Amino acid sequence: MEMRMQQMVQPRATQPDEFRTSDLGIAAFLVAQDTPLLRIENGGERVFFVFPGSAGQSATRFYRPGDNLVDARRFHFSLRELRGLTKGGRWR
């Protein structure tokens, strides 16, 4: 699974139609659901993953067991890809 982002930028004010999280698990969950990752922002000590605003509703279901399951393999690959993007510095 290869992720494509529209841009990778420094932090800026989140638009009302965007959902922003620094939680790797939530970001991987959304990517595994085929939610487009708009960009990754460098927040200093933290990295922020930015998605379309509608992703916020899916993200709230992430913590409710059984409500919104994703394929385990897709989730695993999403985690690996996002970790690679952030640890390797490819998001700068």
C-alpha positions as CSV (number, residue, x, y, z in Angstrom):
1,M,0.0,0.0,0.0
2,E,1.5,3.3,-1.1
3,M,0.3,6.5,0.4
4,R,0.2,9.7,-1.6
5,M,-0.2,13.0,0.0
6,Q,-1.1,16.3,-1.6
7,Q,1.5,18.1,0.4
8,M,3.8,18.0,3.4
9,V,4.1,21.3,5.3
10,Q,4.9,23.1,8.5
11,P,1.9,23.5,10.9
12,R,-0.8,26.0,10.1
13,A,-4.3,26.6,11.3
14,T,-6.5,23.7,10.7
15,Q,-9.3,24.5,8.3
16,P,-12.9,23.8,9.4
17,D,-13.2,21.1,6.8
18,E,-10.1,19.2,8.1
19,F,-9.5,16.7,10.9
20,R,-6.0,16.8,12.5
21,T,-4.6,14.2,14.9
22,S,-1.2,13.3,16.3
23,D,-2.3,9.8,17.3
24,L,-0.6,7.3,15.0
25,G,-3.2,4.6,15.7
26,I,-6.1,6.8,14.7
27,A,-4.2,8.0,11.6
28,A,-3.5,4.4,10.6
29,F,-7.1,3.4,11.2
30,L,-8.3,6.2,8.8
31,V,-5.7,5.3,6.2
32,A,-6.8,1.7,6.4
33,Q,-10.3,2.9,5.7
34,D,-9.0,4.6,2.5
35,T,-9.4,8.1,4.0
36,P,-7.2,10.4,2.1
37,L,-4.2,11.7,4.0
38,L,-4.0,15.4,3.0
39,R,-0.7,16.2,4.6
40,I,1.7,15.6,7.5
41,E,2.6,18.7,9.6
42,N,5.8,19.1,11.7
43,G,4.6,20.4,15.0
44,G,8.0,20.4,16.7
45,E,8.1,17.5,19.0
46,R,4.9,16.1,17.5
47,V,3.8,15.2,14.0
48,F,0.2,15.9,12.9
49,F,-1.7,13.9,10.3
50,V,-4.3,16.0,8.5
51,F,-7.4,14.4,6.9
52,P,-10.7,15.7,5.4
53,G,-13.1,16.9,8.1
54,S,-15.5,14.0,7.6
55,A,-12.7,11.7,9.0
56,G,-13.4,13.1,12.5
57,Q,-16.6,11.1,12.8
58,S,-14.8,7.8,11.8
59,A,-12.0,8.6,14.2
60,T,-14.4,8.9,17.2
61,R,-15.6,5.3,16.4
62,F,-11.9,4.1,16.6
63,Y,-12.2,3.8,20.4
64,R,-15.6,2.0,20.4
65,P,-14.9,-1.7,20.1
66,G,-16.8,-3.5,17.3
67,D,-18.3,-0.4,15.7
68,N,-16.0,0.2,12.9
69,L,-13.6,-2.6,12.1
70,V,-10.8,-2.5,9.5
71,D,-8.8,-5.3,8.0
72,A,-5.9,-6.2,10.3
73,R,-3.4,-6.5,7.5
74,R,-4.3,-3.0,6.1
75,F,-4.1,-1.5,9.5
76,H,-0.7,-3.0,10.1
77,F,0.6,-1.8,6.7
78,S,-0.9,1.7,7.4
79,L,1.0,1.8,10.7
80,R,4.3,0.8,9.1
81,E,3.9,3.3,6.3
82,L,3.0,6.2,8.6
83,R,5.8,5.4,11.0
84,G,8.2,5.3,8.0
85,L,7.1,8.6,6.8
86,T,7.5,10.3,10.2
87,K,10.7,8.6,11.4
88,G,12.5,8.8,8.1
89,G,11.9,12.5,7.9
90,R,10.2,12.2,4.5
91,W,7.4,14.4,5.7
92,R,9.6,17.5,6.1
